[in-house]
Amino acid sequence: MNRSFMKSSLHLTRGGSPRLPLGRIRLRWEPASRAGWDVTAHLGLATTEVLLASWPAAPDDWPRLVRPTLHEVTGLCAALAVATVALDLSNRVAEV
């Protein structure tokens, strides 16, 4: 079964997924071997995606566990996007 949900820059998936766009986060969860869920988070970068975090054998209420990390990372991605736009604008103004 493949479930996915996208809101803002967050992808929630169970199963395989296509490459992540820049700044997007993908959550993947599978039943753990003994109990709970094995949850991983990946972050899309310009040329690749990287493992952001993993929570092996997370309890059934794992969204409460992973939310703080995802909240911080989405905030950092937004700040980096603003900084990138500001730097691009500064570089264009300097060329004039």
C-alpha positions as CSV (number, residue, x, y, z in Angstrom):
1,M,0.0,0.0,0.0
2,N,1.4,3.4,-1.0
3,R,0.1,6.5,0.9
4,S,1.3,10.0,0.2
5,F,0.3,13.4,1.5
6,M,1.9,16.7,0.5
7,K,1.4,20.0,2.3
8,S,3.8,22.8,1.8
9,S,7.2,21.3,1.6
10,L,6.4,18.0,3.3
11,H,5.9,14.6,1.6
12,L,4.5,11.7,3.6
13,T,5.0,8.4,1.9
14,R,4.9,4.7,2.5
15,G,6.8,2.9,-0.2
16,G,8.8,4.1,-3.2
17,S,8.7,7.7,-4.4
18,P,10.2,9.9,-7.1
19,R,13.2,12.2,-6.4
20,L,12.4,15.1,-4.0
21,P,12.4,18.7,-5.2
22,L,14.8,21.2,-3.6
23,G,13.8,21.9,0.0
24,R,11.2,19.2,0.3
25,I,11.0,16.6,3.0
26,R,9.9,13.0,2.5
27,L,8.7,10.9,5.4
28,R,8.7,7.1,5.0
29,W,7.3,4.7,7.5
30,E,7.1,0.9,7.6
31,P,6.1,-1.5,10.4
32,A,9.1,-2.2,12.6
33,S,10.3,-5.7,13.1
34,R,9.1,-6.1,16.7
35,A,6.7,-3.1,17.4
36,G,6.0,0.4,16.3
37,W,7.2,2.0,13.1
38,D,10.6,2.6,11.4
39,V,10.4,6.2,10.2
40,T,12.9,8.0,8.1
41,A,13.0,11.6,6.8
42,H,14.9,12.6,3.6
43,L,15.6,16.2,2.5
44,G,15.8,17.2,-1.2
45,L,18.9,19.2,-2.1
46,A,19.8,20.8,-5.4
47,T,21.4,17.7,-6.9
48,T,20.5,14.9,-4.5
49,E,18.5,13.9,-1.4
50,V,20.0,13.1,2.0
51,L,18.9,11.2,5.0
52,L,17.8,13.9,7.5
53,A,16.8,11.6,10.4
54,S,15.6,8.2,11.4
55,W,13.4,7.0,14.2
56,P,13.7,3.1,14.4
57,A,10.8,1.4,16.2
58,A,9.0,4.7,16.9
59,P,5.7,4.3,18.8
60,D,2.3,4.5,17.1
61,D,2.1,8.2,17.9
62,W,5.3,8.8,15.9
63,P,4.0,12.0,14.2
64,R,4.3,13.8,17.6
65,L,7.9,12.5,17.9
66,V,9.1,13.7,14.5
67,R,7.2,17.0,14.2
68,P,9.8,19.2,16.1
69,T,12.6,18.1,13.8
70,L,10.5,18.6,10.7
71,H,9.3,22.0,11.9
72,E,12.9,23.2,12.4
73,V,14.1,21.9,9.1
74,T,11.2,23.5,7.1
75,G,12.0,26.8,8.9
76,L,15.6,26.5,7.9
77,C,14.8,25.7,4.3
78,A,12.5,28.7,4.1
79,A,15.3,30.9,5.6
80,L,17.8,29.6,3.1
81,A,15.4,30.2,0.2
82,V,15.0,33.9,1.3
83,A,18.7,34.2,1.7
84,T,19.3,32.8,-1.8
85,V,16.8,35.2,-3.3
86,A,18.4,38.1,-1.5
87,L,21.9,37.0,-2.6
88,D,20.8,36.7,-6.2
89,L,19.2,40.1,-6.1
90,S,22.3,41.6,-4.6
91,N,24.5,40.0,-7.3
92,R,22.2,41.5,-10.0
93,V,22.3,44.9,-8.5
94,A,26.1,44.8,-8.2
95,E,26.3,43.9,-12.0
96,V,24.3,47.1,-13.0
